[in-house]
Structures are given as C-alpha cells and as structure tokens.
Amino acid sequence: MAGVTESAVRNYELGLRTPRPQHLEALAKALEVDPAALADYGLETSRDALEVLFRLEEGFGARPEADDGGARVVVDPAAPGAQKLDAAVRAWAAMRARRDSGEISEEEYLDWKRGFAGR
C-alpha cells in the first residue's frame, strides 16, 4: 500500500481516526476504490436515509411507490437529469439479479459494485 500503512487502514476501518482528505485519497488508492466510497454520509437513521431520498426526488425525479408487496423508490427516466441514474440503477438491478440467481458469486457482485463506484 503505497503511502498508507496497514495500521492506518485498520484504524480507519475501526473508526479510531478521522483521516484528512489527502489520507482518504491515499486509502482509496491503496484499496483500489473511488474516494467517494470512503465518505461518511452520516446515515444512521431512517430519517437520514429519507433525506437522501428526498434529494434524489428533487435532483433526479425519483419517487416513492408502495403496495402490498412493499415500498420502493423508482427513477423516472423522463425526469430531467435522470437518464444516467436510470441506466445505473438498471445495471445494478441486473447484477443483483445475477447474484440472486447464483450466476455470479457474492464476491463478484461486490467487485462489480466497487468498480462501478469508480466509473
């Protein structure tokens, strides 16, 4: 791990230190992930998550749907700025279905997610 000690990575993962932005970049490079993947968004409650969903509604036309089968958030591909999000969610759904069917392993699915975040 160039520029990052194994101890620094362990401390970060355990939440023992809050790294500086340049440290996050070095950690991300060492872990081969996008720096955004290491960001702490502070989502600790359903209220926090709902705020993120409200932002998706405002910025990408996401909307809630609910029926007897459960609640879900859908992306309207016709909403301004939503086409790339729609395509990304469709790709995610396809990979998730492949994992759920056993076509790919959990590790392959996680590798895909890590790689997708860096695109």
N, C-alpha and C positions, 0 to 999 in steps of 0.2 A: 504494500500500500504506500505509494509514493506520497510523502509529506504528511501522512497521518499514521500515528502509532495504533497498534491493536488495542492498547489500553484506552486511547481516546475514543475509538469506535465503541468499545464496551461501555465506557462511562456515558456516552451519548445515548446508547440504546437503553441503558438503565435509568436514564433521566437524571443522572448525577451532575451533569453540567449543561449549561445552555451555551452552545457554541456561537461564536461570532459568525457573521455572514461568510467571511473567507474560509472559516473552518467547515461550514456546511458545504461549500463548494468542493473543498478537498475531500470531505467524507463522501459526497455524492460521486465524485470521480473515482474514489477508491472502491466504492460499492457498485460502480457502473450503473448509476441511476441518475435521473434528472434531479437537480437540486430542489425543484418544487415538490418532489416526492418525500423530502425530509421535512417539509414545512409543517409546523404545528398549527392547525387551523382552530384549535380550541373547541372542537366539537365534543362536548362532554354530556350534553343532554339532548333530548328530542327537540327542545325549544331551539337549541343552537343549530341542529340539523334543519329544522324548519326555516330558519332564517336563510340558510344556504339555498333551500328550495325556493323561497320567495325571490331570491336574487336570480335564480335560473328562470323563474317565470318572467321577471322584468327584462332580463337580458337576452333570453333565448326562446321565449314563448312556451316554456314548459308549463304543464297544467296538471292538476290532480284529477284522478278518476277513482271511483270506488264502486264496488258491487259486492255481492255475497262472497265472491272469491278473494276479496281483499282490496287494499288500497295500493295505488301505484302512481308514479309520475310519468307522464308521456311528453314527448317532444313533438311539437307541431312543425314539420319540415317546411311549411309555408310561411312560418313566422320569420320576420326579418332577422338575419344573422344566425338562424337555427340550422342551416343545411349541414355545416360541418359537425355540429353536435349530434344531429340526427344520424349522420353517417358513422360517427364514432360509437354512439350507443348501439347502432345496428351491428357493428363489428364486435362490440362487447357481448351482445346477446348471442351472436353466432358462436363465439369462442366459449361462452358459458355453456351453451347447449352441447358443444363438442365435449367439454369436460364432464357435464352431467351424464352424457350418454356413454362415457368411457372411451370415446375415440381418442382423447388426449388425457394425459395424466394431470394431477393437481400441480405438479412442478412445471409442466409445460404451460399450463394456464397462468401460473404465477410469472413465469418468464415472459409470456406474451404481455401481461399487464405491466411488468417492469419496462419492457421495450416500448410499449405503446406510450407510456408517460414521457419518454424521451423524444418522441416524434414532433 
